[in-house]
């Protein structure tokens, strides 16, 4: 019997992971990607001898990265060699010794650092870890790794009981405030909600599992940078016999009689038994799903009214020196008033005192920069395009560029940074929108509010169209590389379930 054909739209992280899983399961899988290279936002920028990861840069939960290779019988070390980073990152509130902290995943070192701030807060920190770890186990077992194909799957006594245990109604900052009183320490533990595009001051308290995962399981670096994960998934998929078509933007999903039957490119229609869409869900619903009935509740008006994550302004700086005095690859620079900065991001104001993150990948892998030089990646969280009360152009880029250099120049290790720049490239919210179809330029997709999470978030299996599945950061379970890898796992399991029922029937008897 001829193997069934699956088309995957988009060679982003979740698209490639879905393609690998389905090809390994025996389907003939073809990926169609609008760009000329794999990875989606896990892209790469090269200029003047410098190499930068375009988007994601921090590896958490490495077992989920490795699982993609292990399920096919491969040794992940042959594809994505990893090294643990410890201390994980530096935090700067200013330039004095009292204004800077090293955050370690070695609990002995971490407790020493916290005790130096406050003994009472050290005790509270241990209580926080205990509380959030219990919630993490509940979320992992009952919510993060399972689909909600039907609403009733959420509204079962067991699921509702476990949902109550998660205590999601408070925000991240208030949850941590119960156990930790020092404001700086709270900020160092709660800011990671920005990894999924939401503020710690209004994001659900559950997302304080992110710093817990860092502190208990560590962060890692993949040789060659994050783009190695993308190219290695591409390599594995091709080894399994899959096919990738680059420079092939999809114009629409072909839907006939409430069933996806293929895709349409500019001058070509391609049939398939199943379609997996890794394009950003809001973009896909507005542009690729043109059948009104197949949209279901996700009308154009509904998509416009949904809440979106923040966006990013990213600077890729080639430097005319090595920054050996900077002790870590990852560095976070906080605002004097972080809450005001977060509020301004999510109300659309141009930031007077931006907080930002720097990543110097060439400290771990010298091949990412010319000899004797470093590349510095700077990420500034900013408003998405639907929220921003200002427009992006040369003036806005120059404004944020100057703000970043002003703050870095106050830090001894980065003194005079502006004069050392020999190469510059930027990504703005407009670029994320145009290059990656990120709706409203929101880098992390739909904002993970309570009303846009779990069963209320777009699901893997299309509600109003058979043989169509979605994956990526705007779908359940959410954003962040490890989580979108889980979304790929959920989507493929949903497809496999439907395919088995088609062949054998729901009762397991051959149809």
PyMOL commands that set and color helices and strands:
alter all, ss='L'
color gray80, all
select helices_A, chain A and resi 13-24+62-70+76-78+97-99+107-117+119-144+151-153+157-166+172-177+183-196+205-217+227-239+281-288+292-295+300-305+338-347+361-363+366-368+394-409+412-414+417-420+429-436+439-441+450-452+454-456+481-504
alter helices_A, ss='H'
color red, helices_A
select strands_A, chain A and resi 5-9+28-32+44-47+50-53+82-85+89-92+100-103+219-222+243-245+252-256+259-264+269-271+274-277+311-319+330-333+356-359+374-382+421-427+468-470
alter strands_A, ss='S'
color yellow, strands_A
deselect
rebuild
show_as cartoon
